[in-house]
Amino acid sequence: MAALDEDADDPYRWLEALDPPEVVRWVTDRNAETLGALGGEGFARTRAAIREVFDSKDRIPYPGWRGDGFYYDFWRDAGHPRGLWRRTTPEQYRRDEPEWEVLLDVDALNAAEGENWTWGGVTVLRPSYDRCLVSLSRGGADAVVVREFDLGRRAFVPDGFTLPEAKSDVCWIDADHIYVATDFGPGSLTSSGYPRVAKRWRRGTPLSAAETAFEGRVDDVTVSATHDPTPGYERDFVGRYRDFFHSEHFVRRPGGDLVRIDVPDDAWCDIHRDWLLVRPRSAWTAGGVTYPPGALLAARFGEYLDGRRELTVLFEPDDRTSLSSYAWTRNHLILVTITDVKTRMQVLTPHASGWHRQPMPGVPEFDSSRIVDTDPDHNDSYLISSAGFLQPATLGLGTVGGEVAVLKREPAFFDAHGMAVRQFFATSADGTRVPYFVAGPDAAGPALLTGYGGFEVSLTPEYSGVIGRGWLARGGTYAVANIRGGGEYGPGWHRAAQRAGRVKAFEDFAAVAADLVARGRTTPDRLGIEGGSNGGLLMGVMLTRYPQLFGAVVATVPLLDMRRYTKLLAGASWIAEYGDPDDEGDWAYLREFSPYHNVRPGRPYPPVLFVTSTRDDRVHPGHARKMAARLREHGYDVSYYENVEGGHGAAADNEQAATIWALTLEFLWRRLAAGADRRPG
């Protein structure tokens, strides 16, 4: 078959239909082939070892504050596969075995209602903390059903706020009003399938009677409407997101008038009490001063709305350091930065004389720390988690200006004796230094390399009992590539691989692979790669563009057909990242790397496994299905597994997650451990 180009050339378009009988048969046959080939005692042992990690009762239950004196947590284990939403007191949480108050048992709910709900999150009413809006997803999809829940009675509210299944966004205004952005019927969704309209809904009235608060445009990604209930700072905000990186935000006055927050449309902004924070993605001149991309700026919000442009630089990036995240406490701002992908933290405090800063306790090299939660309405405490590739996570409770007390320690799920972590830098095709981490034994052998490289997402060191048990403990090496397209070095690192620059992310990953081999850590036939979603696109490009570098490839919930991706589910929302295939100029470069359109016969493609989910309503399973079918047509070694549930995570519970990870790691180990020769079919 000649190279694909236009839709009319696509013989596997029929696999985009979700579940007609012929598609179900195709999926069932592929699943049976894969399970038959990879099953057996080795697979069973790997799956059991991974399941123990997921179900371990010694895992850290990461809590969240809701401001009412409780720690809240959502928990899954073997006895509760769909999970428990629960809470406990801070005093109980410090115990080895806290007493938890179960608020909602999702498994019991499924049994009572004959459903397959998975947990989709919760929005709690402030400041009373007595009601919440619970989101429930069928099989793990992004679309959810929203139902009001009474925290005191631990029961759903009869005739309370309820929304049917949709990709909805909700926010409390007060006990009798909420903002809701959802599917209101024809014309209410954007071309990406997200809400275009947000409304103010009053208790006891039908949704059809809700008052329109804000409308976006059909070609926007989505809209939002939120209420800030902070005492003394009660405000309403609405906004439209033109794409992932451009937005407009407004203060909504009580009468419905909108006041634009005048920041660049590619800047990220946030309001907390008196303060406006702005993080521009490109250089921005305000008040006669030019601020660099990736800086964090602060201004008094009221004065800013009145036209004053007195901005304080809270963080300024350099060639090695970027802002990762931040968190407010009652009186302070905690900044999390990364320098060459290593975490650092500092505390900033506003005073009449300006912002004062002080360091946070040091973080060991190669470790990654994050702020788990704060309670900015009430205190200056924070929950902080630290972990490394070989160091299990530690959860601590600190207060700004004081010490951090360890609350919980994750158990070690594998023996890291004799292993080490090192950071290297590869040189990409254009001379750019690309960092990557290597964990494992200091010897050559099977290696697993992963990466993402998109949407300004950073990959930092983390502890994985799954990778530890299923790969490192067997003698494998694990590597993480921090390629362009991510956020490791700020907006510029991301922007370099947007749209037509996407090839730089691919060149970076290939350079890391080659560098691993050059350093003697592995060989091409023993180097496997794995990635999901945008990382699945990366895997598809590595397969078709750099097959000689790898011994095996796994792509999970992947994006692969760059001609039709905007026509499938949420694909149109990613045009700012990749480009528009309906634009002739954009398709000219997309065509060059679209994996589905670059499959050729007689190439040295390594064996590949595709994993996806029928219930993924973000990246359509048709991407993986069609790619597998096209590779099979040419006789390549291709395996395919589609989980019926799972959504974009590909798994709806621990058992499904263990199965998918066992398939992934068994597939890679069997093909790489012996370094077997590969030949095109």
C-alpha positions in Angstrom: 0.0 0.0 0.0 1.2 3.5 -0.8 1.7 6.1 1.9 -1.6 7.4 3.3 -2.5 11.0 2.8 -6.1 12.0 2.6 -9.1 10.5 4.5 -10.3 8.7 1.4 -7.1 6.6 1.4 -7.8 5.2 4.9 -8.9 1.5 4.7 -9.2 1.3 8.5 -11.5 4.2 9.1 -14.1 1.6 10.2 -12.1 1.0 13.3 -13.0 4.5 14.5 -16.6 3.3 15.3 -16.5 2.4 19.0 -18.5 -0.8 19.4 -20.3 -2.2 16.3 -20.1 -6.0 16.1 -17.3 -6.1 13.6 -15.1 -3.8 15.6 -15.8 -5.7 18.9 -14.8 -8.9 17.1 -11.6 -7.3 15.9 -10.7 -6.0 19.4 -11.6 -9.3 21.0 -9.4 -11.2 18.6 -6.4 -8.9 19.1 -6.8 -9.0 22.9 -6.9 -12.8 22.8 -3.8 -13.0 20.7 -1.9 -10.7 23.0 -3.0 -12.4 26.2 -2.3 -15.8 24.7 1.2 -14.7 23.7 2.2 -12.9 26.9 0.3 -15.0 29.4 1.8 -17.8 31.5 3.6 -18.0 34.8 5.9 -15.1 34.2 3.1 -12.8 33.4 1.1 -14.0 36.3 4.0 -13.4 38.7 4.6 -9.9 37.4 0.9 -9.0 37.6 0.7 -10.3 41.1 3.8 -8.4 42.2 2.4 -5.2 40.7 -1.0 -5.8 42.2 0.6 -6.0 45.6 2.0 -2.5 45.1 -1.4 -1.0 44.1 -3.3 -2.8 46.9 -0.8 -2.3 49.7 -2.3 -1.0 52.8 1.0 0.5 53.7 0.9 3.0 50.8 0.6 6.7 51.9 -3.0 7.9 51.9 -2.3 11.3 50.5 -4.8 13.6 52.2 -6.5 16.8 51.2 -7.7 19.6 53.5 -11.2 20.9 53.1 -11.0 23.5 55.9 -13.2 21.7 58.4 -10.5 20.1 60.5 -10.5 16.8 58.6 -8.0 15.1 56.3 -9.9 13.7 53.2 -8.7 10.8 51.1 -9.8 8.6 48.2 -8.5 5.0 48.6 -8.5 1.8 46.6 -7.3 -1.6 47.7 -8.2 -5.3 47.0 -11.3 -5.1 49.2 -12.5 -1.9 47.6 -11.5 -2.0 43.9 -13.6 1.1 43.0 -12.6 2.9 46.2 -13.7 4.7 49.3 -14.0 8.4 49.8 -13.2 8.9 53.5 -11.9 11.3 56.1 -10.2 11.3 59.5 -8.8 13.8 62.0 -5.2 15.0 62.0 -4.6 13.2 65.3 -5.9 9.9 63.9 -4.0 10.3 60.6 -0.7 10.3 62.6 -1.4 6.8 63.7 -0.1 3.7 61.9 -3.7 2.6 61.4 -6.0 5.6 61.5 -9.7 5.3 62.0 -11.4 6.5 58.9 -15.0 7.7 58.5 -16.2 6.3 55.2 -18.3 9.0 53.3 -18.9 7.1 50.1 -18.2 3.5 49.2 -18.2 3.4 45.4 -18.3 -0.4 45.2 -21.4 -0.5 47.4 -22.9 2.3 45.3 -22.3 0.2 42.1 -23.9 -2.8 43.7 -27.0 -0.8 44.8 -27.4 1.0 41.4 -26.2 -1.7 39.0 -23.6 0.7 37.6 -19.8 0.8 37.0 -19.0 4.1 38.6 -15.5 5.3 39.1 -14.5 8.2 41.2 -14.3 11.5 39.3 -13.6 14.0 42.1 -15.5 16.3 44.5 -16.2 20.0 45.0 -17.0 21.0 48.6 -19.1 24.0 49.7 -17.1 26.6 51.5 -17.1 27.8 54.3 -19.8 25.5 55.8 -18.2 22.3 54.4 -21.5 20.4 54.8 -22.4 19.8 51.2 -20.4 18.7 48.1 -20.8 17.9 44.5 -19.6 14.4 43.7 -18.5 13.5 40.1 -18.9 9.9 39.1 -17.6 8.5 35.8 -18.8 5.4 34.0 -15.8 3.2 33.5 -13.3 6.0 34.0 -14.3 8.3 31.1 -13.8 12.1 31.3 -17.6 12.6 31.1 -19.2 12.4 34.5 -22.5 12.5 36.3 -22.6 15.1 39.1 -24.7 14.6 42.3 -25.1 16.6 45.4 -23.9 14.9 48.6 -24.6 15.7 52.3 -21.4 15.3 54.3 -23.2 15.2 57.6 -25.7 12.5 56.6 -23.2 10.7 54.3 -25.8 10.4 51.6 -26.8 11.9 48.3 -29.3 14.8 48.6 -32.8 13.9 47.4 -33.8 16.4 44.7 -30.4 18.1 45.1 -28.2 19.4 42.3 -27.8 16.7 39.7 -26.3 16.7 36.2 -26.5 14.0 33.6 -23.4 12.5 32.0 -21.3 15.1 30.3 -17.9 16.8 30.4 -19.1 19.2 33.1 -17.5 21.8 35.3 -19.2 22.9 38.5 -18.5 25.4 41.3 -20.4 26.3 44.4 -21.6 30.0 44.8 -23.5 29.4 48.0 -25.8 26.7 49.5 -28.5 27.4 47.0 -26.6 28.4 43.8 -23.9 26.8 41.7 -22.1 27.7 38.5 -22.4 25.0 35.9 -20.8 24.5 32.5 -22.1 21.5 30.8 -24.0 20.2 27.8 -27.2 22.3 27.7 -28.2 20.9 24.3 -27.5 21.8 20.7 -25.0 24.6 20.3 -23.8 24.6 23.9 -20.5 22.7 23.3 -17.3 23.8 21.6 -15.8 22.0 18.6 -13.6 20.1 21.1 -16.7 18.7 22.9 -16.3 20.8 26.1 -18.8 23.4 27.5 -19.2 26.6 25.6 -21.8 28.1 28.0 -21.6 28.6 31.8 -24.8 29.3 33.8 -25.9 30.2 37.3 -28.3 27.6 38.6 -30.6 28.1 41.6 -31.7 25.2 43.8 -35.2 23.9 43.2 -35.3 25.2 39.6 -34.9 23.1 36.4 -31.5 23.3 34.7 -33.2 24.8 31.6 -34.1 27.8 33.8 -30.5 28.5 34.8 -29.3 32.0 34.0 -26.5 32.4 31.5 -23.4 33.8 33.1 -20.9 33.6 30.2 -20.6 32.3 26.7 -17.5 31.4 24.7 -17.1 30.6 21.0 -17.6 27.4 19.2 -13.9 27.2 18.3 -12.8 27.8 21.9 -11.6 24.8 23.9 -14.0 25.5 26.9 -15.3 28.1 29.3 -15.2 28.4 33.1 -17.2 30.2 35.9 -16.0 30.2 39.5 -16.8 31.8 42.8 -14.2 32.7 45.4 -15.9 32.5 48.8 -12.9 33.7 50.9 -14.4 35.9 53.6 -13.9 39.5 52.7 -12.8 38.7 49.2 -16.0 37.2 47.7 -15.7 37.4 43.9 -16.9 35.7 40.7 -14.7 35.0 37.7 -15.5 33.7 34.2 -13.2 33.0 31.3 -12.8 31.5 27.9 -9.9 29.2 26.9 -9.3 29.8 23.2 -6.8 26.9 23.2 -4.5 25.3 25.8 -2.2 28.3 26.0 -4.4 31.4 25.3 -7.3 32.6 27.4 -9.3 35.6 28.6 -10.4 36.1 32.2 -13.0 38.5 33.7 -14.4 39.5 37.0 -18.1 39.1 36.9 -19.9 41.8 38.9 -23.1 41.1 40.9 -25.2 42.6 38.1 -23.5 40.4 35.5 -21.1 43.0 34.0 -17.7 41.7 33.0 -14.4 43.4 33.8 -11.4 42.1 31.8 -8.3 41.2 33.8 -5.9 42.9 31.4 -3.0 40.4 31.1 -1.6 38.9 27.9 -3.8 36.2 26.5 -0.9 33.7 26.6 -0.3 34.4 30.3 -1.4 32.4 33.2 -3.0 34.3 36.1 -4.5 33.7 39.5 -6.1 35.8 42.3 -5.6 35.2 46.0 -7.0 37.6 48.5 -5.3 41.0 47.7 -2.9 39.5 45.1 -2.9 38.9 41.4 -0.2 36.5 40.2 0.8 36.5 36.5 3.1 34.1 34.7 3.6 35.2 31.0 4.5 32.7 28.4 6.2 35.3 26.2 8.0 38.5 26.9 5.6 41.1 28.3 6.0 44.9 28.6 3.8 46.5 31.3 4.3 49.9 33.0 7.4 50.5 30.9 9.2 47.3 32.1 9.7 44.1 30.0 9.3 40.8 31.8 10.7 37.5 30.5 8.7 34.4 29.7 8.3 32.1 32.6 8.6 34.9 35.3 6.1 35.1 38.2 4.8 38.6 38.9 2.7 39.9 41.6 0.4 43.0 41.9 -2.3 44.2 44.2 -5.4 43.0 42.4 -7.6 46.0 43.1 -5.0 48.5 42.0 -4.3 46.4 38.9 -8.0 46.5 37.9 -7.8 50.3 38.4 -5.0 50.5 35.8 -1.9 50.6 37.9 0.9 48.4 36.7 3.3 48.1 39.7 4.5 44.6 39.4 6.9 42.8 41.6 9.1 40.0 40.2 8.7 37.0 42.5 10.6 34.6 40.3 12.8 35.2 37.2 13.9 32.1 35.2 17.4 31.5 33.9 18.9 29.0 31.4 18.7 26.2 34.0 15.9 27.1 36.3 12.1 27.3 35.8 9.0 27.7 38.0 7.3 24.3 38.5 4.4 25.2 40.8 3.4 27.3 43.8 1.0 27.1 46.8 -0.5 29.8 49.0 -0.8 29.4 52.8 -2.7 31.9 54.9 0.1 34.5 54.9 2.8 33.1 52.6 3.5 31.9 49.1 5.6 28.7 48.6 7.4 28.5 45.2 8.6 25.2 43.8 11.3 25.6 41.2 13.4 23.1 39.2 17.0 23.6 38.3 18.2 21.0 35.7 15.1 19.0 36.8 16.0 19.0 40.5 13.4 20.5 42.9 14.0 23.5 45.0 11.6 25.5 47.3 11.4 28.9 48.8 8.9 30.9 50.9 7.8 34.4 49.9 6.0 36.7 52.3 4.3 40.0 51.4 5.2 42.9 53.7 4.5 46.6 53.5 8.2 47.0 52.4 8.0 44.4 49.7 8.2 40.6 49.4 10.6 38.8 51.7 12.0 35.4 50.8 13.6 32.6 52.7 14.7 29.1 51.7 12.7 25.9 52.5 14.5 22.9 54.0 16.9 21.4 51.5 15.9 18.6 49.1 18.3 15.8 48.4 19.8 15.7 44.9 17.7 13.9 42.3 14.7 13.9 44.6 11.5 15.6 43.6 9.3 17.4 46.2 5.8 18.8 45.9 3.3 20.6 48.0 0.5 18.1 48.5 -2.0 20.6 50.0 -2.4 23.8 52.1 -5.3 25.4 54.0 -4.9 29.0 53.0 -8.2 30.1 54.6 -7.0 29.2 58.1 -3.3 28.6 58.6 0.3 28.5 57.3 0.7 24.8 57.4 1.5 22.6 54.4 1.8 19.0 53.5 4.9 18.1 51.6 5.9 14.9 49.8 9.4 14.0 48.7 10.6 11.0 46.7 13.3 9.8 44.3 13.6 7.0 41.8 15.1 4.7 44.5 13.8 6.5 47.5 10.2 5.8 48.6 8.0 8.8 49.3 7.9 10.6 52.6 4.9 12.8 53.6 5.6 15.6 56.0 3.6 18.3 57.8 5.3 21.7 58.2 4.4 25.2 59.1 6.2 28.2 57.5 9.0 29.2 59.7 9.1 25.9 61.6 10.3 22.3 61.2 8.7 19.6 59.1 7.4 16.6 61.0 7.2 13.2 59.1 3.7 11.9 59.0 4.0 8.8 56.8 6.7 6.9 54.9 6.0 4.8 51.8 7.3 1.2 52.1 10.1 0.1 49.9 8.5 -2.1 47.2 11.8 -3.4 45.9 15.4 -3.9 47.0 17.5 -1.0 45.6 20.8 -2.3 46.9 23.5 -1.9 44.3 21.4 0.6 42.3 22.2 4.2 41.7 20.7 7.3 40.1 22.6 9.5 37.7 21.8 12.4 35.5 23.3 12.8 32.0 23.0 15.3 29.1 22.6 14.2 25.5 23.3 16.5 22.6 20.3 16.8 20.2 20.6 17.3 16.4 20.6 21.1 16.7 23.2 21.1 19.6 20.7 21.5 22.4 21.7 19.8 25.7 18.9 17.4 26.8 18.9 16.1 30.4 17.9 12.6 31.3 18.0 10.4 34.4 19.2 6.8 34.6 18.3 4.6 37.6 19.4 1.0 38.2 22.6 -1.1 38.2 25.7 0.5 36.9 26.0 -2.1 34.1 24.9 -2.7 30.6 21.6 -4.6 30.1 18.0 -4.3 29.2 16.9 -0.6 29.5 13.5 1.1 29.5 13.4 4.7 28.4 10.3 6.9 28.7 9.4 10.5 27.8 6.5 12.8 27.1 7.6 16.1 25.6 4.4 18.1 25.3 2.0 20.6 26.8 4.7 22.1 29.1 4.5 19.0 31.3 7.7 18.3 33.3 8.9 14.8 34.2 10.6 14.8 37.5 12.1 12.0 39.6 9.5 9.8 41.4 9.4 6.5 43.1 7.5 3.7 41.3 7.0 0.4 43.0 5.6 -0.9 39.7 8.8 0.0 37.7 10.9 -1.2 40.7 9.3 -4.6 40.9 8.5 -5.2 37.3 11.8 -3.8 35.8 14.6 -2.7 38.1 14.4 -5.7 40.4 14.9 -8.0 37.4 18.1 -6.3 36.5 16.8 -3.7 34.1 17.8 0.0 33.8 15.2 2.7 33.8 15.7 6.1 32.1 13.6 9.3 31.9 14.2 11.8 29.1 13.4 15.5 29.7 12.9 16.5 26.1 11.7 19.7 24.6 7.9 20.2 24.5 7.9 19.7 28.3 8.2 22.4 30.9 11.5 21.5 32.5 13.1 24.7 31.4 10.0 26.9 31.2 7.8 28.1 28.4 10.7 28.4 25.9 11.5 24.7 26.3 7.9 23.9 25.5 7.5 26.4 22.7 10.5 25.0 20.9 8.6 21.8 20.1 5.2 23.2 19.4 3.6 22.8 16.0 6.2 22.8 13.2 8.9 22.5 15.9 7.5 19.2 17.2 10.4 17.3 15.4 12.8 18.8 18.0 11.1 16.7 20.7 11.6 13.6 18.5 15.2 14.5 17.8 15.8 15.0 21.5 14.5 11.6 22.4 16.5 9.9 19.7 19.6 11.7 21.0 19.0 10.4 24.5 18.5 6.9 23.2 21.8 7.1 21.3 23.6 8.6 24.3 22.5 5.7 26.5 24.1 3.3 24.1 27.2 5.4 23.7 27.7 5.4 27.5 27.6 1.7 27.5 24.3 1.4 29.5 22.6 -0.7 26.9 22.5 -1.7 23.2 19.8 -0.8 20.6 18.4 -4.3 20.6 18.1 -4.2 24.4 16.6 -0.7 24.6 12.8 -0.5 25.0 10.7 2.6 25.1 7.3 3.4 26.6 5.0 6.4 26.6 1.3 7.4 26.8 -1.0 9.9 25.3 1.3 12.6 23.8 4.0 10.3 24.8 2.3 7.6 22.7 2.7 9.9 19.7 6.3 10.1 20.6 6.5 6.3 20.6 4.8 6.1 17.2 7.3 8.5 15.7 10.2 6.6 17.2 8.9 3.4 15.7 8.5 4.8 12.2 11.4 7.3 12.1 14.1 5.8 14.3 13.4 2.0 14.3 17.1 1.2 14.3 17.6 2.7 17.8 15.2 0.4 19.7 14.4 -3.2 20.5 10.8 -2.8 21.5 8.1 -0.1 21.8 5.0 0.3 23.9 2.5 3.1 23.2 -0.4 3.6 25.7 -3.6 5.5 24.8 -1.6 7.0 21.9 -2.2 9.8 19.4 -1.1 8.4 16.0 -3.3 9.7 13.1 -2.4 13.3 12.8 -4.6 13.7 9.8 -7.9 13.0 11.6 -7.0 13.7 15.2 -9.0 17.0 15.3 -12.1 15.0 14.2 -11.9 12.5 17.0 -13.2 13.3 20.5 -11.2 16.1 22.2 -8.6 16.3 19.4 -9.6 19.8 18.3 -8.4 21.2 21.7 -4.8 20.3 20.8 -4.4 22.4 17.6 -2.3 24.9 19.5 0.1 22.2 20.4 0.3 20.3 17.1 -1.2 22.4 14.3 -4.4 22.0 12.2 -4.3 19.3 9.6 -7.1 21.0 7.7 -4.6 23.9 7.1 -2.4 23.1 4.1 0.7 24.6 5.6 0.3 22.7 8.9 -0.5 19.4 7.2 2.7 19.8 5.3 4.8 19.2 8.4 2.3 17.0 10.3 2.4 14.6 7.3 6.1 14.2 7.8 5.8 12.7 11.3 2.2 11.4 11.6 3.0 7.7 12.5 -0.1 6.3 10.8 0.9 8.0 7.6 4.5 6.9 7.7 4.2 3.1 8.0 6.2 1.6 5.2 6.8 -2.1 4.2 10.2 -3.7 4.7 11.5 -1.5 7.5 13.4 -2.8 10.6 10.5 -1.9 12.9 11.0 -3.3 16.4 8.1 -5.3 18.0 5.4 -2.9 19.3 2.5 -3.2 21.8 -0.4 -0.8 21.7 -2.6 -0.4 24.8 -5.8 1.7 24.9 -9.3 1.8 26.3 -12.8 1.7 24.7 -13.9 4.3 27.3 -11.1 6.7 26.5 -13.2 9.8 25.5 -10.1 12.0 25.2 -7.8 10.2 22.8 -9.9 8.0 20.6 -9.0 4.3 20.7 -9.2 4.4 16.9 -5.7 5.8 16.8 -4.2 2.6 18.3 -6.6 0.3 16.5 -5.8 1.7 13.0 -2.1 1.8 13.6 -2.1 -1.9 14.8 -4.1 -2.9 11.7 -1.8 -1.1 9.3 1.3 -2.6 10.8 -0.3 -6.1 10.8 -1.1 -5.6 7.1 2.6 -5.4 6.4 3.4 -8.4 8.6 5.2 -6.6 11.5 5.4 -7.9 15.0 2.5 -5.9 16.6 0.5 -6.7 19.8 -2.7 -4.9 20.8 -4.7 -4.8 24.0 -7.8 -2.7 24.6 -9.4 -2.5 28.0 -13.1 -1.9 27.9 -13.0 0.5 30.9 -10.4 2.9 32.1 -10.8 6.1 30.2 -7.6 8.0 29.4 -5.9 6.2 32.2 -6.7 2.9 30.5 -7.6 1.2 33.8 -10.6 1.7 36.1 -9.3 -0.2 39.1 -6.1 -1.7 40.5 -6.7 -5.1 38.9 -6.9 -3.5 35.5 -3.9 -1.3 36.1 -1.9 -4.3 37.2 -2.9 -6.2 34.1 -1.9 -3.4 31.8 1.5 -2.8 33.5 2.2 -6.5 33.5 1.5 -6.7 29.8 3.8 -3.7 29.2 6.7 -4.9 31.2 6.5 -8.6 30.2 6.3 -7.6 26.6 9.4 -5.4 26.9 11.4 -7.9 29.1 10.8 -10.9 26.8 11.9 -9.0 23.7 14.8 -7.2 25.3 16.3 -9.5 27.9 17.8 -11.8 25.2 18.4 -9.1 22.6 16.7 -11.3 20.0 17.1 -10.4 16.3 14.1 -8.8 14.6 13.0 -8.9 11.1 10.2 -7.3 9.2 7.4 -9.7 8.3 
